[in-house]
Amino acid sequence: MIVAVSIARVWLHIGFKLALPDDRPVPSIDELRRPALMVPLLGGIVLCLASVAGAAAVPAELAGEGAAPAAVVAGVSAQRLQRLDAYLADATSAQGYLGAVSLVQGDGQVVHQRAFGHQDLERSRTMRGDSLFRIYSMTKTVTTVAVMLLVEEGVLALDDPLERHLPAFADMQVLVGGSADEPRLVPVERSITLRHLLTHTAGFANGGAGSGMATQLLERAQPGESADLREFAARVARVPLAEHPGTRFRYDGTQFQLLSRVVEVASGQSFDAFLQQRIFTPLGMVDTGFEVPQAQRHRVVDMTRMGKGGQLVLDQGPSALDPGAALNPYLSGAGGLYSTAPDFMRLCVMLLDQGRYPGGQLLGRKTVEAMFSNQLGQLPKPVTEFSDAEGFGLGGSVLLDPALKGRLGSVGQYGWSGAASTYFSIDPHERLVSILLLQHLPNDEANDLPRISTRYYNLVYQALVD
């Protein structure tokens, strides 16, 4: 069970732009510390995951080496997957990333489960299948599921004005000129809704183009110094928006911190307690939470960045120097969770199976369809800050054009990533879930390690056969 004690005074910028191998910036980094936007237990029970009847088998432990796979499992060629093994082994060699965990499920069966390299900078501890990673912005998908549970119960509605649940957000204003000391403001044309928050169209500043002055005002409010989500919301409510709600996609974590607070208000529970009771316990996600118990912190992977000398070094942020400690002083629904590949696979399998899990139905089929549907059709192109090839659903991106995206995949593919090189994808058409977890903060410098996600997904998809 989670005992989510938020102690670290860490807040990390979610809108920081870091180009992924597929040319999309690393999503949401509550994770990269930057005094611009604060955007923003479980753990340690011994992992014992049972096979999932009718949904998916999730391995109890991923081994670096395993039994020779059958020739074709669930439409995936084991021989072709050897290319993926070779690539990841090379990517985690002495001059590469410390280590990685890959977990792929095809049509209800695990078809790839490997741990590569090491957990630590000294490369003395072998990477484990149940190693713990800071999943950062992949947390947003969990928060979305929490919101949608309350939507299904009628406690919330996607088009609820935010002020219905957080009254301080009534009468919001938009910054249209002036200076940070003497801003020129106008009333919002429409209220912020929960749908706006889920789709990053609420209008909050994110440090991107055209939001510099609004970002400066947000920085002055110091929401990242908040002790809890209540205080975070109160600080943000005093800051003008950069855009009228519903008019522009601006990816950041502020919106998901507010959704976390809405869940608390609507449910009457703390955010961590709600996640534990309503999501983690039903799905058997025994290693996911906001803090890792001391006894399990040896499973947390070191966080690296590229040093000036061209060698990996430990990141100097508090989350890296105190592995397993809370990533934020509050319960960040934008990027605060630790998890493992098997745990996150259980969440993805539930979504792939239209809300079903071995113990029942977590979400309704149409709710999951809404999450996987592009919600940004009303916006002029470019719809997102990332790529015209993708839109955004509820809590994740939606692939609209694989050819334009430049990688193998399917229309309707849903997924997201985290700032420290963690990735997941759910493909309803192929009934395929792919998860790749590393722990490295890219810096966009010429000497940094090459980005890995596009090649990874291509090698997964090239293994599909009839």
SEZA-416971 format. One line per 8 residues: for each residue x, y, z of C-alpha. Coordinates in steps of 0.5 Angstrom, whole numbers, padded with zeros to 4 digits. Each point is the difference from the previous one (the first is absolute). Example, Ala and Ser with C-alpha at 12.3 -4.5 7.8 and 13.67 -1.06 7.14 Angstrom:
BEGIN
0025/-0009/0016; 0002/0007/-0002
***
This chain:
BEGIN
0000/0000/0000; 0002/0007/-0001; 0002/0004/0006; 0001/0007/-0005; 0004/0004/0005; 0002/0007/-0005; 0006/0002/0003; 0005/0002/-0005
-0001/0008/-0002; 0001/-0002/-0007; -0003/0003/-0006; 0002/-0001/-0007; -0002/0004/-0007; -0006/-0004/-0004; 0001/0004/-0006; 0007/-0001/-0001
0001/-0001/-0007; 0005/-0006/-0002; 0000/-0003/-0007; -0002/-0008/0000; 0003/-0004/-0005; -0007/0001/-0003; 0001/0007/0000; -0005/0001/0005
0002/0004/0007; 0001/-0004/0006; -0007/0000/0003; -0002/0004/0006; 0006/0000/0004; -0002/0002/0007; 0006/-0004/0001; 0005/0005/-0003
0002/0005/0005; -0001/0007/-0002; -0003/0006/0004; -0005/0002/-0006; -0006/-0004/0001; -0001/-0005/0005; -0004/-0005/-0003; 0001/-0004/0003
-0002/-0031/0019; 0001/-0004/-0001; 0005/-0004/-0002; 0003/-0005/0002; -0004/-0006/0001; 0003/-0006/-0003; -0002/0000/-0007; -0005/-0006/-0001
-0004/0001/-0006; -0005/-0006/-0003; -0001/-0001/-0007; -0006/0004/-0002; -0006/-0004/-0003; -0004/0002/-0005; 0004/0007/0000; 0008/-0001/0000
0005/-0004/0003; 0005/0005/0004; 0007/-0004/0002; 0001/0000/0007; 0007/0001/-0001; 0004/0002/-0007; 0006/-0003/0000; 0006/0002/-0004
0001/-0007/-0004; -0006/-0004/-0001; -0002/-0007/-0003; 0000/0000/-0007; -0007/0003/-0003; -0004/-0003/-0005; 0000/0002/-0007; -0006/0004/0000
-0004/0002/0006; -0006/0004/-0001; 0002/0002/-0007; 0007/0002/0002; 0006/-0003/-0003; 0005/-0002/0006; 0006/0000/-0006; -0002/0007/-0002
0000/0002/0007; 0007/-0002/0001; 0002/0007/-0004; -0004/0003/0006; 0005/-0003/0005; 0006/0001/-0004; -0002/0008/0000; -0001/0000/0007
0006/-0004/0002; 0004/0005/-0004; -0004/0006/0003; 0002/-0002/0007; 0007/-0002/-0001; 0006/0003/0003; -0001/0007/-0004; -0007/0000/0000
-0006/0001/0005; 0001/-0004/0007; -0006/-0005/-0002; -0007/-0001/-0002; -0006/-0004/0001; -0004/-0002/-0006; -0007/-0003/0001; -0005/-0001/-0006
-0006/-0004/0000; -0004/-0002/-0007; -0007/-0002/0000; 0000/-0003/0007; 0007/-0003/0001; 0006/0003/0002; 0005/-0001/-0006; 0006/0004/0002
0003/0001/0008; 0007/0002/0000; 0004/0004/0005; 0007/0003/-0003; 0006/0003/0004; 0000/0002/0007; -0004/0004/0005; 0006/0005/0002
0005/0004/-0002; 0006/-0005/0002; -0003/-0005/-0004; 0000/-0005/0006; -0007/-0001/0001; -0004/-0004/-0006; -0006/0003/-0003; -0006/-0004/0003
-0007/-0001/-0003; -0003/0003/0006; 0005/0006/0000; -0004/0006/0002; 0000/0007/-0004; -0002/0007/0001; -0005/0000/-0006; -0002/0007/0001
-0005/0002/-0006; -0002/-0007/-0001; -0004/0002/0007; -0005/0004/-0004; -0003/-0006/-0003; -0001/-0003/0007; -0003/0007/0002; -0005/0000/-0006
-0002/-0007/0002; -0002/0003/0007; -0004/0006/-0003; -0004/-0005/-0005; -0002/-0005/0006; -0003/0006/0003; -0003/0003/-0006; -0003/-0007/-0001
-0003/0000/0007; -0003/0007/-0002; 0004/0004/0006; 0004/0003/-0006; -0002/0002/-0007; 0005/0002/-0005; -0003/0006/-0002; -0001/0003/0007
0003/0006/0002; 0006/0000/0004; -0003/0005/0005; -0005/-0005/0001; 0005/-0004/0004; 0005/0005/0002; -0004/0007/0001; 0007/0004/0000
0000/-0001/-0008; -0006/0004/-0001; 0001/0007/-0004; 0007/-0002/-0003; 0003/0005/-0004; 0005/-0001/-0006; 0006/0004/-0001; 0000/0005/-0006
0006/0005/0001; 0003/0004/0004; 0006/-0002/0005; 0001/-0005/0005; -0001/0005/0005; -0006/0004/-0003; -0003/-0006/-0004; -0006/0002/-0005
-0006/-0005/0001; -0006/-0002/-0003; -0006/-0005/0003; 0001/-0007/-0003; -0005/-0001/-0006; -0002/-0006/0003; 0001/-0004/0007; 0005/-0005/0000
-0003/-0007/0000; 0003/-0007/0002; 0000/-0002/-0007; 0005/0006/-0001; 0004/-0003/0005; 0001/-0007/-0002; 0001/0003/-0007; 0005/0005/0001
-0004/0006/-0002; -0002/0003/0006; 0005/0006/-0002; 0005/0000/0006; 0007/0002/-0002; 0005/-0005/-0001; 0006/0004/-0002; -0001/-0001/-0007
0000/0005/-0006; -0005/0006/0002; -0001/-0002/0007; 0007/0003/0003; -0003/0006/0004; -0006/-0005/0003; 0005/-0005/0001; 0004/0006/0004
-0006/0001/0004; -0001/-0007/0002; 0007/-0001/0002; -0001/0006/0005; -0006/-0004/0003; 0005/-0006/0001; -0005/-0006/0000; 0005/-0005/0000
0002/0002/0008; -0007/-0002/0002; -0001/-0005/0005; -0006/-0003/-0003; -0005/0000/-0006; -0005/0005/0004; 0006/0005/0000; 0002/-0001/-0007
-0007/0001/-0002; 0000/0006/0004; 0006/0003/-0003; -0001/-0001/-0007; -0007/0003/0001; 0003/0007/0001; 0004/-0001/-0007; -0003/0003/-0007
-0001/-0005/-0005; 0005/0001/-0007; -0006/-0002/-0004; -0008/-0001/0000; -0002/-0007/0002; -0001/-0004/-0006; 0004/0004/-0005; 0007/-0003/0000
0004/-0007/0002; 0005/0002/0005; 0003/-0006/0003; 0002/0001/0008; -0001/-0004/0006; -0004/0006/0004; -0007/-0003/-0003; 0001/-0007/0003
0002/0003/0007; -0007/0003/0000; -0003/-0006/-0003; 0003/-0004/0006; -0003/0005/0005; -0007/0000/-0004; 0001/-0008/0002; 0001/0002/0007
-0006/0004/0001; -0005/-0004/-0004; 0002/-0006/0003; 0001/0002/0007; 0007/-0004/0000; 0007/0002/0000; 0003/-0001/-0007; 0004/-0006/0001
-0005/-0003/0004; -0005/0000/-0006; 0005/-0002/-0004; 0002/-0006/0004; -0007/-0002/0002; -0003/0001/-0007; 0005/-0002/-0005; 0007/-0003/0003
-0003/-0005/0004; -0006/-0003/-0005; 0006/0000/-0005; 0005/-0003/0004; 0005/0005/-0001; 0004/-0001/0007; 0006/0004/-0002; -0003/0007/-0002
0000/0006/0004; 0002/0006/0002; 0006/-0002/0005; 0004/-0007/0000; 0000/-0003/0007; 0007/0000/0002; 0001/-0008/0000; -0001/0001/-0008
0004/0006/-0001; 0005/-0005/-0003; -0004/-0001/-0006; 0000/0007/-0002; 0004/0001/-0006; 0005/0006/0000; -0002/0006/-0004; 0006/0003/-0005
0001/0005/-0004; 0006/0002/-0005; 0006/0003/0003; 0004/0005/-0003; 0005/-0005/-0001; -0004/-0004/-0004; -0001/-0005/0005; -0006/-0002/0004
-0001/0003/0007; -0005/0000/0005; -0005/0005/0000; 0000/0005/0005; -0007/0001/0002; -0003/-0002/0006; -0004/-0006/-0003; 0007/-0002/-0002
0004/0001/0006; -0006/-0003/0004; -0002/-0006/-0004; -0007/-0002/0002; -0002/0006/0004; -0006/0004/-0002; 0001/0004/-0007; -0004/0006/0002
-0002/0003/0007; -0008/-0002/-0002; -0003/-0006/-0003; 0002/0002/-0008; -0005/-0003/-0005; 0004/0003/-0005; 0006/-0003/0001; 0001/-0003/0007
0000/-0008/0000; 0005/-0005/0000; -0002/-0007/-0004; 0002/-0006/-0003; -0001/-0003/-0007; -0004/-0006/0003; -0004/0005/0004; -0001/0005/-0006
-0002/-0006/-0005; -0006/-0001/0005; -0003/0007/-0001; 0002/0000/-0008; -0004/-0007/0000; -0006/0002/0003; 0000/0006/-0005; 0001/-0005/-0006
-0005/-0004/0003; -0005/0006/0000; 0000/0000/0007; -0001/-0007/0002; 0005/-0003/0005; 0000/-0007/0003; -0004/0002/0006; -0005/0004/-0004
-0001/0006/-0004; 0004/0006/0003; -0003/0005/-0006; -0005/0000/-0005; 0001/-0002/-0007; -0002/0007/-0003; 0004/0003/0006; 0006/-0003/-0003
-0002/0002/-0007; 0000/0007/0002; 0007/0000/0003; 0003/-0003/-0007; -0004/0005/-0004; 0003/0007/-0002; -0003/0005/0004; 0003/0006/-0004
-0004/0000/-0007; -0002/0007/0001; 0007/0003/0001; 0004/0003/-0007; 0006/-0004/-0002; 0005/-0001/0003; -0005/-0003/0005; 0006/-0002/0005
0007/0003/0002; 0003/-0007/-0003; -0003/-0002/-0006; -0005/0000/-0005; 0000/-0007/-0001; -0003/-0001/0007; -0006/0003/0004; -0002/-0001/0007
-0005/-0004/0004; -0001/0000/0007; 0007/0000/0004; 0004/-0003/-0006; 0001/0001/-0007; -0004/-0003/-0006; 0004/-0002/-0006; -0004/0003/-0007
0005/-0001/-0005; 0006/-0005/0001; 0003/0002/-0007; 0000/0007/0002; 0003/-0002/0007; 0006/-0004/-0003; -0001/-0006/0003; -0004/-0007/0000
-0006/0000/0004; -0008/0000/-0001; -0005/0006/-0001; -0003/0001/0007; 0006/-0003/0004; 0000/0004/0007; 0006/0001/0005; 0005/0005/0003
0007/0000/0003; 0003/0003/0006; 0006/0005/0001; 0005/-0005/0002; -0001/-0005/-0006; -0006/-0004/0001; -0005/-0002/-0005; -0006/-0004/-0001
-0005/-0001/-0006; -0006/-0003/-0001; -0003/-0002/-0007; -0007/-0003/0000; 0000/-0002/-0007; 0006/-0005/0001; -0002/-0001/0007; 0007/0002/0002
0003/0003/0006; 0008/0002/0000; 0003/0003/0006; 0008/0002/0001; 0003/0003/0006; 0006/0003/0001; 0003/0006/0005; 0003/0005/-0004
-0001/0008/0000; 0002/0002/-0007; 0003/0007/-0001; 0000/0001/-0008; 0007/0001/0000; 0004/-0003/-0006; 0004/-0005/0005; -0007/-0003/0003
-0002/-0007/-0001; -0004/-0001/-0007; -0008/0000/0002; -0002/-0007/0000; -0008/0000/-0001; -0001/0000/-0007; 0005/-0006/-0002; -0003/-0004/0006
-0007/0001/-0003; 0002/-0002/-0007; 0003/-0006/0003; -0006/-0002/0003; -0004/0001/-0006; 0004/-0003/-0005; 0000/-0007/0004; -0008/0000/-0001
-0002/-0006/-0005; -0006/-0003/-0002
***
